[in-house]
Amino acid sequence: MTRDELLVALAETSERAAAAAVDLAAAVEHCPGWDVEELVNHLGDVQWFWSDVLERKVTSFDEVIRPTGPPEGTDPVVYLRTQSERLLTALRSCEDQDKVWTWHDAEQNAGFVLRRQVLEATVHAWDIENATRPPDTISVAVAELGLTEFLEVMADNVYEDAVAPVGLSLEPTDSEWRGVLFEDVKQIVALAADAEDLFLLLWGRNDPGDERVAAALGVIDLD
């Protein structure tokens, strides 16, 4: 996806999350103990955080400021929309190669922030929709971006001493994208499904349907 396409995806997906938050008390299935209001505030806080990093051109974790949540009495949806627009403004005001601190050591730049925030908003928009109405479709392009990120970034966060029992060959049926999670494991299980379904599977939103698959995904720390 081009930078412009990512900016459009972030704007559209953030608005999806806001528009779907029609029942703030609804339980969020895949965020245990949270309701929609808490998830909306969380997404708003995440976008506040990265807006601040970009605006102040933070280059060290020591400079990071933690979000404190919306001001008392603020409508959560208004808070989310305000932070989404702020984040988009901050991203439009910089270039992908601009140096800023991120939690991913290999990519200390604004381009990583943009890609990660598209996927953060995508997963949580799906969560909010799933709590209030049937979720909208995630585009193949965004799902492919998420699959690539999972293999290249998230798969590095393996719990200490954990070993994946099988490798997972990811084979989207609606895309030519291909990838293998834990390709150094002797046994490889092929997973063929839509790119969206595979993306949601990796993020724990779809049932693996196979104990070996669940165990393999369970060695990755996504917190």
ABEGO torsion letter per residue (X at the ends): XBAAAAAAAAAAAAAAAAAABABAABBBAABBGBBAAAAAAAAAAAAAAAAAAAAAGBABAAABBBBAEBBBGBBAAAAAAAAAAAAAAAAAABBAABBBBBABAABBBAAAAAAAAAAAAAAAAAAAAAAABBBBBBBAAAAAAAAAAAAAAAAABBBBGBBBABBBBBBBAABABBBBBGAABABBBBBBBBAAAAAAAAAGABBAGBAAAAAAAAABBAX
